[in-house]
């Protein structure tokens, strides 16, 4: 399954790459300039636009500093997402694992929760936003062109 493998890749990346890392889904548009790393944290998570107690964070946008606490969080997510009960749909395992890692580590590492309205905005159609990142998840992929056009300051663009 893709999600447990992605959790492994993210943990390995944190171990092997020095400096800050932004883990970002391919359907996220970096919409406005921001440096989330100017505040103090080990791991930065975005709350979810849907309030689900078991999955309060979205795996499509994670900020990780180059700290032992960030590595510990990523390793905990990897272990949890790769050791889920048989029959549990794999697609959601990272978000369940993120919640579990948060509960286990919240008193031991510095976790910052970024508001989804600014750091992981999920549009309901094309709409104006002050968000730094726009997440065109699910059937919203067709909105990416409009948001990219705004970023590129044109109403048309072509891929080379």
PyMOL commands that set and color helices and strands:
alter all, ss='L'
color gray80, all
select helices_A, chain A and resi 2-16+36-38+68-81+90-105+116-119+138-151
alter helices_A, ss='H'
color red, helices_A
select strands_A, chain A and resi 21-24+28-30+43-47+57-64+111-114+133-135
alter strands_A, ss='S'
color yellow, strands_A
deselect
rebuild
show_as cartoon
